[in-house]
């Protein structure tokens, strides 16, 4: 390298060293000024500790190892958490703690032993409420209105049913006149009792059944002390069957048809907890071409019974076929057949002259034309199992 170049490099290095030294001096002077000030920031305290540590290292000399010196100073007022106070908690946790202490005070033991903390609600935040939470939601004592639902046995009529039958009939009469345009003399008491009160079902109260037992009932909806709607239902070992609903037309704005259906579904679930085999809710016939019947398809999940193979098919699969034809086979398997169809009509039970006998014996005594065709049609409709359990009356 040429001498002139070496001299230039040496000059630059000297200038850089001078600048570094000047920066160090300026930094140290700045730090000393900051220490003298009365500032309360954490950065100033750390700078002060750094200067004290540097001064001690200079006193030790260049030949001795230096060690980091930790300087612990008491927190100044207003800096950091106050250790003399309990940590902050969320308001939700405080409410839970108060509730837990209140339950502990109310418990007979008076202590935490054997105490179970209240369960978290089943519904998670931002999740829709269940049907039961909506139907059975408790209202404040000072609510403007009071709704009460009573289930009374209609056949044979219970004392509660007898005491409220006339009021229930008046609701039915107004319903028929306003909703179905009947004349005032059409819905008579005898017509009402024959249509919705008399039932062929025999009442049963088995030990493994629901508390109300099996049979026919009226589910009365009382609002502020008067009946505004009545749902007629049959409670059977495997299902709750919805028979009919009538309501006071003045309360049509409450959508009582929808509410009563949801209420009956929730009631079915309640009965299922007591009688596990009771698992279904039947809404009766579904006629897709009748606008008044289509509401039954709004409740999901729902199934329709195939009229040929007698298997349940989800209603979503049935609706496209019903749009094209009033009658159709829901089961898409062309080889499928009714598993419970009548295979041996001679075992069909017949009630003839106060005697029960198989159809195979009965047909030997009767030679009337068309008799066999009618019996075979009956057997094909009810199936083998029902034809042996039921009695076909003949005179």
Secondary structure, DSSP 8 states (H G I E B T S, - for coil): --HHHHHHHHHHHHHHHHHHHHHHHHHHHHHHHHHHS----HHHHHHHHHHHHHHHHHHH-TTS------------TTSS--TTS-----HHHHHHHHHHHHHHHHSSS-SSTT-------SS-TT----HHHHHT----TT-S--EEEEEEEEETB-HHHHHHHHHHHHHHHHHHHHHS---TTTS-HHHHHHHHT--S---B--TTS-TT-BEEEEEEEEETTEEEEEEEEEE-SSEEEEEEEEE-GGGGGG-HHHHHHHHHHHHHHHHHHHSTT--EEE-----TT-GGGGGGGGSSS-EEE-TTT--EEEHHHHHHHHHH-SS------TT---TT--S-GGG-EEEETTEEEEHHHHHHH---TTHHHHHHHHHHHHHHHHHHHS-EEE-
